[in-house]
Amino acid sequence: MIAGEDVRTVGVVGAGSIGASWTALALGRGLRVVATDPAPGAEEALRSTVAARLTEMDQAVDQSLLTFTGDLAEAAAQADLVLEGGPERLDVKQSIFAALDAAARPDVVLASSSSGLLPSSFQSACARHPERVLVAHPFNPPHLVPLVEVVGGELTSDDAVQATVTTMAHWGKRPIHLRRELPGHVVNRLQAALWREAYYLVEQGVVSVEDIDVAISNGPGLRWALLGPFATQHLSGGPGGMAHVLEHLGPPMVEWWRDLGSPELTPELAETLVEGVRAEFEGRSEADVMARRDRALRELAALKAALGLD
């Protein structure tokens, strides 16, 4: 499988937010990108978004490295790696991957950015080489956030997984390999667990939407941005580390688990959440908040690297 520095041309399927970020990342590394999307105006939208992303990254790029075609097979045929970011619908994924498999060279990995679909569910549509089909799920926005979840399906080869891990690491990403496919992969499942309890606490009137955001962003979120939950637990245990934490805080934590809520996402709860976020952003420009967040992400990533915490 083509991997690492041998990947010189990237096929990007889908010109939406994820596709644009993949494109900016690849262009920023001096790679050629062949993008495709059937939507009217997709090329103009992609070029505009990519230009903005590259400006954010303070990178001047030869725009001739980006070409656009409405022909999915043409993009696949030219690529050393295909990154698919189409709609999160199984029937669409199956159709796209069947076409990609028919057109791409046998040694080209076909990677989906799906946030939750199992790779087995669409690699089965590939008649030629299903073994090179997998999920490479980035964390949004992928041009700034290093994480990529690499998930193989029932038919995915070890070579395809290793090639993808190698390429992502070569691009400066932090890939993790999931050894079993699960709906939502790993990170979205972890997020869903937190969201479930957050929704429950709001539903029960314990705390407001804004206070939940304040609590996470000014508390555990700060530490989790530097070290993961297990490493954070270990350091909080003093000389005894994780063993001390599990011995002394494990039993109460089990009691908390038993008391966690399982809310129903009713129309009433949905409206409460929407109104809560609306109130939180009142008087603030969402575009401005996002721009400042992205700047902080870039600076935090640089700081982590400088301190050896990346």
N, C-alpha and C positions, 0 to 999 in steps of 0.2 A: 504494500500500500504506500502511496506517495505521502510523505510526512515531512515536518520540519522545514528546513531551508529549501527542500525540493518543491514545496508548494509555492508556485510563482503566479498562478492565475486562480482566483477564487470566483466561483459561481455563486451569486447571491439571488435566491428566489424569494421575491416579495420585497416591495419598496416601502414598507411601513416603518414603524419606529425601530424594530429590531433589525430589519434588513439594512436600514440606513446606518445604524450604529456599527453593524458588522462591516459594512462598506467603508465607513470612516476609519475603523481600526485597521483594516487591510491596506487601504490607501496610505495611511500614516506609516506603514511599514514598507512602503515602496512596492507593494504588490499590485498586479493588474487585477481589476475586478470586472466581470461581465455580469450585469444585473438584468433581471427580467421580472416583469409584472404585467398582467393583462389589463389592469385598470386604466381608464382614460386619464391622461395627465400624470401618469406614474413617474415617467422619466424626469419631468420638470420638478415634481415634488421631491424626488430622491436627490437630485442634484442640489436643490436648495437646502434640504435638511443636512446633507453631507457637508456642504460648504460651512454651514453654521457649526456643525460638530467639530470640524477641523479648525475653525477659528477658536472655538472653546479650548481646543487642545494646543493652541499656538503652533500649528503645523501648516507649513506652506507645501502644497502637494500639486504635482502635475496632473491637472484634471483630465488630460488625455489618457491617463491610466484607467479611467472609468468609461466603459462602454455599456450601452443599453440595447437590448433586443426584446422584441415581443415574442420571440420564439424560444420556448423553454428548452427544447432539444438543442438548439444552437448554443445556448449558454452552458448546458451540461457538457456538450461535446468539447468545449474549449477549456474546461476547468480541471485543475489538479485537486480541488476540493470543492464540494458543493455544500453551502449552508442554506437551509430552507427555513423561511420564516413566513409561510403562508397562513391562512385562516386556521384556527384551532377546531377544525371539523374533520372527523375521521374520513368521511367519504372524499373530501378534498385532498387530504393528505395521501390517501391511497392512490388517487388519480395522478397527483403530482409525482409521487415516487415511482409509480409504474413507468411514467414518461422519462423520468431521470435515469432510471435503471436501464431503459432501452437505449439511451443516447450516450451516457457517460462511459469512459474507458473502464475496463474491469478493475484497475488498481486505484480508482478514485473513490474516496469515502463520501458517502451521501449522508449528511448529518442534518437532523431536524432540530429546530430551536423550540420544539413543543414544550410547553410548561407543565404538561400533565399526562399526555397520551403515552401509552406504552409503545415502544418501538416495534414490538412483535405485531401490533395491530395494523401497522401499515407496511412493514417490510414483507409481509405475506403477499402483497400485491406485486412484488418484484420477481419477475420470472427468471431473470438472468443471474444476478448476483446479490441475493438478499443478505449475504454474509457481510457486505460492506455498508449496510444500513444501520444507523444508530441515532441516538439523541445526543446532541451537544447543547444543553440548555444553559444559556447565559443568564446572568442576573442583571436586570435592567437598571441603568443603561449600560449595555455591554462594552461600549467604548471607554467606560470609566471604571466599572466594577470588575475586578479580576475573576470572580468565580465562574466556572463552567462545570456543570454536572454532565459527566459522560456516562451514558446508559446504553448497554447493549440489549438486544432482544434475544429471543430463543435461537435465532439463526445467525447472530452476529459473531464474527470471528475474533479471536484474541488479537490478531494482527490489526484489524480495523480499530479496535479499542485503543491499542497501544499507539497506532499512528495518530489518532485524534488527540490523545493525551500529549504526545510528543509535539504535535503542531501547536496546540494551545499553550503549552509551556514555552515553546519557542517564541510565541507572540507576546509573552509576558503575562499570560493568564495564570490562574491557579486552578487547574482542573482537579476534580475529585472523581473517582471511579465508583459508581454504584454497582455492587455485585449482584443485585437482583432488581428487576424492574417493578416499580410500584406506581399506582396512580398518584400524580403530583410529585414524583421523584422524592427527594429528601428535603430540600430547603422549603419548598412550598408546603410540605406537610408540617414542618416545624412552625412556619408562619401561621398555618391554619390552626394549629394547637393554641398559639397565643391569641389569635383573633377570636377563637371560640370563647375563651375565658374573658377577653376584653368585651365582646358583645354581650356576654352574660352579665358582667358587672354593670354595664350601662343599662341593660334591660331591667336589672333588679334595682336600679336607682342608687347604686353604691357610689358611683363616681360619674363625672361627665365625660363626654368624648374628648374634649380638650385636655382634661386632667389625665386621662389615660396616655395621650400623646406626650404630655409633659413628663409623666412618670417614667416612660420608657426612654425618651430621648435625653432626659437629664439624669437617668439612673443606670439601669443595666445596659441600655443601648450604648452608652459611652464605653463601658468596659468590653462589651461584645464586639465593638468596632476594632478593638486591639487584640483581644484574645477570645477564643471561643468559650462556650458555656462550661465545658469540662475543665479546660485550663484555668478559667476564672474560679471555678469551685475549688480546684486544687490549691490555688494560691491563697484562697480565703481560709484554708484550714491550718495556716501557720506551719510549724515544723512537722505536724502530722499529715499535712496535705489532704489529699482526697480521702484517705482512710479515716482521718479524724472527722471530716465533714459527713461521710456516710454513717459513721458510728453515732455521732451526736445529733446531726440534723436529718438523717435519713428517716427515722421513725416519724417525726412530726411532718416531714414532707409527704410521707405515705398518707397521713391523715388529710393533708391538704388535697392530695390527688382525689381522695374519696369525696371531697366536698366541692370539687370543680363542677361547673355547670355545663349543661348541654342545651343551649338555647335553640329554639326554632326561629328560622329567619322569616318571621312573619312580616306582612306589609307594615305593621305598626313599628316593629323594631327597625326595619329598613328606613322608614321615614325618620325615626329618632336619630339614627346614625347619619343620614344625609343632612338633617338639620343641624346636628352637632358639628359636623365638618364645616358646614356653611357658616356657622357662627364663629368657628375657630379662624376662618380665613377672612372674616369681615374686615374691610379696610385695608386688606393686603392683596397685592397682585400675585396670583398663582404663578404667572410666568416669572416674576421677579424672585419669588421664593424658590422656584425650581432652579433658576440660574445660580442663585447663591448657594443652594444645596450642591449643585454640580461643581461649583468652584471649591467648596469645602471638601467634596469627595476627592478631587484632584490633589488638593493640598494635604489631605489626610493620607492618601496613598503614598505621596512622596515622603511624608514624615515617617510613616511606618517603615518604608524601605530604608530610610536613613538610619533608623533606630534598630533595624534588624527584626522588626515585628511583622514583616509581610509574609 
